Amino acid sequence: MAPELGREDNNSDFTECNERYHRVHERKFNTPCICKTPLQLLQFPDSVRNRILGFLLHRDSPVRPYYNEDNSAVLNQEALQLRNIDSSILLVNRQFNKEASTILYRSNTFQLTKPSVTLWWFNRIGTTNAALICRISIVLSTGLGPLGVLQERVWVSVFLHLLLTRQRIQRLYVDFTEWHQIDSSYNWLQRSMAEEARKNVVVLLSQFRVQGAWVRRGMYLSKDECRQLVALMLGCA
């Protein structure tokens, strides 16, 4: 879902930056700066503008999607907020929204740890933005989530969503270390559903075709099963 668009004539930040540049130039070189026209970001070449947007929106470490746990009915622009990334530039105008969204979702690695939060986030950013994501790091959680729903079953929905949105994932990291033995406190129906959901997750993961795949097995998968899963995701099996 696209965020509400801001005004196109709000250039105060660029004007202030430009004036600061003039003052530094005049102090350093003792000559007036002849370029007095405020710089407009949209007037830069595409390559320069993309580098600026990359500096603002790219992080080397994995980024966890923003989630307002206290209020699910948040504003659209809040849904695009990411921890340690200020994505407010997406709200400047339509052109910035398109260019910045492409860089934001294609250049970062998104770390997903809670399936219900992940589905909420996918729904808020929309299928177009979700399809731009290239790198995902997933730590598979287990146990009963909100409303007593098995998290393994929600992970099945997450991977189905990714496969159905024409995903362009190139790098996929999956961590199974939290998948220990199924909780002994489950009743027979919960145990059966959890086991079936775990098998479905592995089957769905094998449907991805990526350029780089890493699997951390934990106790659930054997070494041979990990190697086979990685080979399937790389298209080598």
Backbone hydrogen bonds in HBPLUS format (Angstrom, degrees):
<---DONOR---> <-ACCEPTOR-->    atom                        ^
c    i                          cat <-CA-CA->   ^        H-A-AA   ^      H-
h    n   atom  resd res      DA  || num        DHA   H-A  angle D-A-AA Bond
n    s   type  num  typ     dist DA aas  dist angle  dist       angle   num
A0006-GLY N   A0091-LEU O   2.52 MM  85  5.26 134.4  1.72 145.6 159.6     1
A0015-THR N   A0011-ASN O   2.91 MM   4  6.13 160.0  1.95 157.9 164.3     2
A0016-GLU N   A0012-SER O   2.94 MM   4  6.08 164.4  1.96 151.1 154.8     3
A0017-CYS N   A0013-ASP O   3.03 MM   4  6.22 157.8  2.08 144.1 150.4     4
A0018-ASN N   A0014-PHE O   2.89 MM   4  6.06 154.8  1.96 146.0 153.0     5
A0019-GLU N   A0015-THR O   2.93 MM   4  6.18 160.2  1.97 153.1 157.9     6
A0020-ARG N   A0016-GLU O   3.03 MM   4  6.21 154.2  2.10 144.7 151.8     7
A0021-TYR N   A0017-CYS O   3.04 MM   4  6.30 150.2  2.14 142.6 150.5     8
A0022-HIS N   A0018-ASN O   3.06 MM   4  6.43 154.6  2.13 148.1 154.3     9
A0023-ARG N   A0019-GLU O   3.09 MM   4  6.40 160.7  2.13 150.5 154.7    10
A0024-VAL N   A0020-ARG O   3.08 MM   4  6.33 162.4  2.11 151.8 156.1    11
A0025-HIS N   A0021-TYR O   2.91 MM   4  6.09 159.7  1.95 152.3 158.4    12
A0026-GLU N   A0022-HIS O   2.96 MM   4  6.18 163.4  1.99 154.1 157.6    13
A0027-ARG N   A0023-ARG O   3.09 MM   4  6.28 155.0  2.15 146.1 152.6    14
A0028-LYS N   A0024-VAL O   2.98 MM   4  6.08 156.4  2.04 149.0 155.5    15
A0029-PHE N   A0025-HIS O   2.98 MM   4  6.01 169.6  1.99 154.7 157.6    16
A0030-ASN N   A0026-GLU O   2.86 MM   4  4.97 126.6  2.15 125.0 135.1    17
A0043-GLN N   A0040-GLN O   2.93 MM   3  5.39 154.2  2.00 113.1 121.5    18
A0044-PHE N   A0041-LEU O   3.17 MM   3  5.56 161.3  2.21 110.8 116.4    19
A0049-ARG N   A0045-PRO O   2.93 MM   4  6.18 169.3  1.95 161.9 165.4    20
A0050-ASN N   A0046-ASP O   2.84 MM   4  5.97 155.5  1.90 150.3 156.8    21
A0051-ARG N   A0047-SER O   3.16 MM   4  6.34 145.6  2.29 135.6 144.1    22
A0052-ILE N   A0048-VAL O   3.05 MM   4  6.38 154.3  2.12 150.2 156.9    23
A0053-LEU N   A0049-ARG O   2.95 MM   4  6.21 163.0  1.98 150.4 155.0    24
A0054-GLY N   A0050-ASN O   2.82 MM   4  5.94 148.7  1.91 140.0 149.3    25
A0055-PHE N   A0051-ARG O   2.97 MM   4  6.18 149.6  2.06 141.7 149.1    26
A0056-LEU N   A0052-ILE O   3.11 MM   4  6.42 146.2  2.22 143.5 152.5    27
A0057-LEU N   A0053-LEU O   2.88 MM   4  5.97 150.2  1.97 149.8 157.7    28
A0058-HIS N   A0054-GLY O   2.92 MM   4  5.27 146.6  2.03 142.0 144.0    29
A0063-VAL N   A0109-THR O   2.76 MM  46  6.12 163.6  1.79 162.8 166.9    30
A0111-GLN N   A0063-VAL O   2.85 MM  48  5.70 157.2  1.90 131.5 139.3    31
A0078-GLU N   A0075-LEU O   3.03 MM   3  5.28 128.0  2.31 102.4 116.2    32
A0079-ALA N   A0075-LEU O   3.28 MM   4  6.70 142.2  2.43 146.5 156.8    33
A0079-ALA N   A0076-ASN O   3.03 MM   3  5.23 127.8  2.31  99.8 113.4    34
A0080-LEU N   A0077-GLN O   3.19 MM   3  5.29 142.6  2.34  96.9 107.3    35
A0081-GLN N   A0078-GLU O   3.06 MM   3  5.20 159.5  2.11 104.9 111.5    36
A0085-ILE N   A0082-LEU O   2.97 MM   3  5.24 155.6  2.03 137.0 132.7    37
A0090-LEU N   A0087-SER O   3.08 MM   3  5.87 164.3  2.11 121.8 126.2    38
A0091-LEU N   A0088-SER O   2.97 MM   3  5.58 164.2  1.99 118.0 123.2    39
A0092-VAL N   A0089-ILE O   3.30 MM   3  5.57 171.4  2.30 114.0 114.6    40
A0097-ASN N   A0093-ASN O   2.95 MM   4  6.11 155.4  2.02 150.5 158.3    41
A0098-LYS N   A0094-ARG O   3.05 MM   4  6.28 157.0  2.10 150.1 154.5    42
A0099-GLU N   A0095-GLN O   3.01 MM   4  6.23 174.8  2.01 157.3 158.6    43
A0100-ALA N   A0096-PHE O   2.78 MM   4  5.61 162.2  1.81 148.3 154.5    44
A0101-SER N   A0097-ASN O   3.03 MM   4  5.76 150.5  2.12 131.5 140.1    45
A0102-THR N   A0098-LYS O   3.25 MM   4  6.35 156.8  2.30 141.2 146.6    46
A0103-ILE N   A0099-GLU O   3.28 MM   4  6.60 160.9  2.32 147.1 151.3    47
A0104-LEU N   A0100-ALA O   2.79 MM   4  5.90 165.4  1.81 154.5 159.5    48
A0105-TYR N   A0101-SER O   3.02 MM   4  6.06 174.0  2.03 152.8 153.8    49
A0106-ARG N   A0102-THR O   3.04 MM   4  5.85 150.2  2.13 139.8 148.6    50
A0107-SER N   A0103-ILE O   3.03 MM   4  5.58 156.9  2.08 142.1 146.8    51
A0110-PHE N   A0135-ARG O   3.10 MM  25  6.41 165.3  2.12 142.1 139.9    52
A0137-SER N   A0110-PHE O   2.85 MM  27  5.98 169.2  1.86 146.2 147.2    53
A0112-LEU N   A0137-SER O   2.76 MM  25  6.17 156.8  1.81 159.4 167.6    54
A0139-VAL N   A0112-LEU O   2.99 MM  27  6.35 162.1  2.02 158.8 163.9    55
A0118-THR N   A0114-LYS O   2.94 MM   4  6.15 155.3  2.00 152.6 160.6    56
A0119-LEU N   A0115-PRO O   2.98 MM   4  6.24 161.4  2.02 152.3 155.1    57
A0120-TRP N   A0116-SER O   3.07 MM   4  6.26 159.7  2.12 143.7 149.6    58
A0121-TRP N   A0117-VAL O   2.87 MM   4  6.09 158.2  1.92 150.2 156.2    59
A0122-PHE N   A0118-THR O   2.91 MM   4  6.17 163.2  1.94 153.8 158.0    60
A0123-ASN N   A0119-LEU O   3.04 MM   4  6.23 161.6  2.08 149.5 154.1    61
A0124-ARG N   A0120-TRP O   3.06 MM   4  6.32 143.5  2.19 142.8 153.0    62
A0124-ARG N   A0121-TRP O   3.08 MM   3  5.07 121.1  2.45  95.0 109.9    63
A0125-ILE N   A0121-TRP O   2.97 MM   4  6.22 159.1  2.02 160.4 164.6    64
A0126-GLY N   A0122-PHE O   3.05 MM   4  5.99 139.0  2.23 142.5 152.6    65
A0130-ALA N   A0126-GLY O   3.03 MM   4  6.20 159.4  2.08 150.0 156.6    66
A0131-ALA N   A0127-THR O   2.93 MM   4  5.96 144.6  2.06 141.0 148.6    67
A0132-LEU N   A0129-ASN O   3.00 MM   3  5.21 150.9  2.09 104.4 113.6    68
A0133-ILE N   A0130-ALA O   3.34 MM   3  5.64 154.5  2.41 105.8 112.4    69
A0170-GLN N   A0134-CYS O   2.63 MM  36  5.09 156.5  1.68 132.6 139.0    70
A0171-ARG N   A0134-CYS O   3.04 MM  37  6.41 165.4  2.06 159.5 162.0    71
A0136-ILE N   A0171-ARG O   3.06 MM  35  6.45 159.9  2.10 155.7 159.5    72
A0173-TYR N   A0136-ILE O   2.97 MM  37  6.33 164.3  1.99 158.1 162.9    73
A0138-ILE N   A0173-TYR O   2.76 MM  35  6.06 170.0  1.77 158.1 160.2    74
A0175-ASP N   A0138-ILE O   2.78 MM  37  6.10 153.9  1.85 162.3 170.3    75
A0140-LEU N   A0175-ASP O   3.04 MM  35  6.01 152.9  2.11 153.7 160.5    76
A0151-GLN N   A0143-GLY O   2.94 MM   8  5.86 173.1  1.94 178.1 175.8    77
A0145-GLY N   A0149-VAL O   2.68 MM   4  5.21 174.1  1.68 155.9 154.8    78
A0148-GLY N   A0145-GLY O   3.10 MM   3  5.44 137.1  2.30 140.3 135.0    79
A0149-VAL N   A0146-PRO O   3.34 MM   3  6.10 165.8  2.36 120.4 123.0    80
A0153-ARG N   A0150-LEU O   3.13 MM   3  5.53 128.7  2.40 105.4 117.1    81
A0154-VAL N   A0150-LEU O   3.36 MM   4  6.80 148.8  2.46 143.0 151.6    82
A0154-VAL N   A0151-GLN O   3.08 MM   3  5.01 117.4  2.49  93.0 108.6    83
A0155-TRP N   A0151-GLN O   2.91 MM   4  6.23 150.8  2.00 152.6 160.6    84
A0156-VAL N   A0152-GLU O   3.21 MM   4  6.55 143.5  2.35 138.4 147.3    85
A0157-SER N   A0153-ARG O   3.36 MM   4  6.78 149.9  2.46 139.2 145.6    86
A0157-SER N   A0154-VAL O   3.05 MM   3  5.08 115.7  2.48  95.3 110.3    87
A0158-VAL N   A0154-VAL O   3.01 MM   4  6.41 147.2  2.12 145.1 154.8    88
A0159-PHE N   A0155-TRP O   3.04 MM   4  6.36 164.1  2.07 158.4 159.4    89
A0160-LEU N   A0156-VAL O   3.00 MM   4  6.20 154.1  2.07 147.9 155.7    90
A0161-HIS N   A0157-SER O   2.94 MM   4  6.08 154.8  2.00 144.3 151.0    91
A0162-LEU N   A0158-VAL O   3.04 MM   4  6.38 157.2  2.10 148.7 154.5    92
A0163-LEU N   A0159-PHE O   2.99 MM   4  6.16 159.7  2.03 146.5 151.8    93
A0164-LEU N   A0160-LEU O   2.99 MM   4  6.10 141.7  2.14 144.9 154.9    94
A0211-GLN N   A0170-GLN O   2.90 MM  41  5.11 135.1  2.10 123.2 136.5    95
A0212-GLY N   A0170-GLN O   2.95 MM  42  6.31 145.4  2.08 161.3 166.9    96
A0172-LEU N   A0212-GLY O   2.98 MM  40  6.36 157.7  2.03 151.7 157.8    97
A0214-TRP N   A0172-LEU O   3.01 MM  42  6.45 155.3  2.07 155.2 158.2    98
A0174-VAL N   A0214-TRP O   2.90 MM  40  6.30 161.0  1.94 156.2 161.6    99
A0216-ARG N   A0174-VAL O   2.86 MM  42  6.29 163.3  1.89 160.4 165.6   100
A0176-PHE N   A0216-ARG O   2.71 MM  40  5.74 168.9  1.72 161.7 165.4   101
A0179-TRP N   A0176-PHE O   2.88 MM   3  5.45 159.2  1.92 121.3 128.3   102
A0180-HIS N   A0178-GLU O   3.04 MM   2  5.78 124.0  2.36 108.1  92.2   103
A0186-TYR N   A0183-ASP O   3.23 MM   3  5.82 167.7  2.24 115.2 119.0   104
A0191-ARG N   A0187-ASN O   2.97 MM   4  6.20 164.5  1.99 161.6 166.4   105
A0192-SER N   A0188-TRP O   3.02 MM   4  6.13 156.5  2.08 140.1 146.4   106
A0193-MET N   A0189-LEU O   2.94 MM   4  6.14 159.8  1.98 150.4 155.9   107
A0194-ALA N   A0190-GLN O   2.86 MM   4  5.99 157.8  1.91 149.2 155.4   108
A0195-GLU N   A0191-ARG O   3.02 MM   4  6.15 163.9  2.04 148.4 152.5   109
A0196-GLU N   A0192-SER O   3.02 MM   4  6.18 161.4  2.06 146.0 151.4   110
A0197-ALA N   A0193-MET O   2.91 MM   4  6.04 158.4  1.96 145.9 152.0   111
A0198-ARG N   A0194-ALA O   2.97 MM   4  6.19 155.6  2.04 149.3 155.3   112
A0199-LYS N   A0195-GLU O   3.14 MM   4  6.41 159.1  2.18 147.7 152.7   113
A0200-ASN N   A0196-GLU O   2.98 MM   4  6.27 154.2  2.05 146.7 154.3   114
A0201-VAL N   A0197-ALA O   2.91 MM   4  6.18 148.5  2.01 147.8 156.2   115
A0202-VAL N   A0198-ARG O   3.20 MM   4  6.52 160.8  2.24 149.8 153.1   116
A0203-VAL N   A0199-LYS O   3.02 MM   4  6.32 158.1  2.07 148.0 154.4   117
A0204-LEU N   A0200-ASN O   2.87 MM   4  6.08 161.3  1.91 151.3 156.0   118
A0205-LEU N   A0201-VAL O   2.90 MM   4  6.12 158.3  1.95 151.0 157.2   119
A0206-SER N   A0202-VAL O   3.09 MM   4  6.31 146.3  2.21 142.6 151.0   120
A0207-GLN N   A0204-LEU O   2.96 MM   3  5.26 155.2  2.03 108.1 116.2   121
A0208-PHE N   A0205-LEU O   3.20 MM   3  5.66 161.8  2.23 113.1 118.2   122
A0210-VAL N   A0233-MET O   2.83 MM  23  5.88 158.5  1.88 152.3 159.3   123
A0226-CYS N   A0222-SER O   2.98 MM   4  6.25 151.4  2.06 147.4 155.4   124
A0227-ARG N   A0223-LYS O   2.95 MM   4  6.24 163.3  1.98 153.2 157.1   125
A0228-GLN N   A0224-ASP O   2.94 MM   4  6.15 158.8  1.99 148.1 154.1   126
A0229-LEU N   A0225-GLU O   2.94 MM   4  6.09 155.7  2.00 143.7 150.2   127
A0230-VAL N   A0226-CYS O   2.94 MM   4  6.17 166.0  1.96 156.4 159.7   128
A0231-ALA N   A0227-ARG O   2.94 MM   4  6.11 160.6  1.98 147.4 153.1   129
A0232-LEU N   A0228-GLN O   2.96 MM   4  6.19 151.7  2.05 145.4 152.7   130
A0233-MET N   A0229-LEU O   3.02 MM   4  6.31 161.1  2.06 151.8 156.4   131
A0234-LEU N   A0230-VAL O   2.94 MM   4  6.16 144.9  2.07 147.6 157.5   132
A0236-CYS N   A0231-ALA O   2.75 MM   5  4.96 157.7  1.80 159.7 156.5   133
A0235-GLY N   A0232-LEU O   3.04 MM   3  4.97 150.6  2.13  98.0 107.2   134
